């Protein structure tokens, strides 16, 4: 008997592509959060000066 799927399983290929896209989005989101955290201004003395002014 011949195999049912001679080529590739289209549902599996679509699922792999969807998972890869989700993983890539997660990686870019984490990188962007890390960059935002690095540039965050958290100087307490400067915050007090701005609050007084």
C-alpha positions in Angstrom: 0.0 0.0 0.0 1.3 3.5 -0.8 1.8 6.0 1.9 -1.0 8.5 2.5 1.4 11.5 2.7 3.8 11.3 -0.2 5.0 14.8 0.2 5.1 16.8 3.4 2.4 17.1 6.1 0.9 20.6 5.4 -0.5 20.9 8.9 2.8 20.1 10.5 4.6 22.5 8.2 2.1 25.3 9.1 2.4 24.6 12.8 6.2 24.7 12.6 6.1 28.0 10.8 3.6 29.4 13.3 5.8 28.3 16.2 8.9 29.7 14.6 7.2 33.1 14.1 6.0 33.1 17.7 9.5 32.3 18.9 11.0 35.1 16.8 8.5 37.6 18.1 9.3 36.5 21.7 13.0 37.0 21.1 12.6 40.4 19.6 10.2 41.4 22.4 12.7 40.4 25.0 15.5 42.2 23.2 13.5 45.3 23.0 12.6 45.1 26.7 16.3 44.7 27.6 17.2 47.7 25.6 14.4 49.8 27.2 15.6 48.7 30.6 19.2 49.7 29.7 18.1 53.2 28.7 15.6 53.6 31.6 16.4 56.7 33.7 16.2 55.7 37.3 18.4 58.3 39.0 16.7 58.9 42.4 18.4 62.3 43.0 17.3 63.6 39.6 13.7 62.4 40.3 13.7 64.3 43.6 15.0 67.5 41.9 12.3 67.3 39.2 9.6 66.7 41.9 10.7 69.9 43.8 10.8 72.1 40.7 
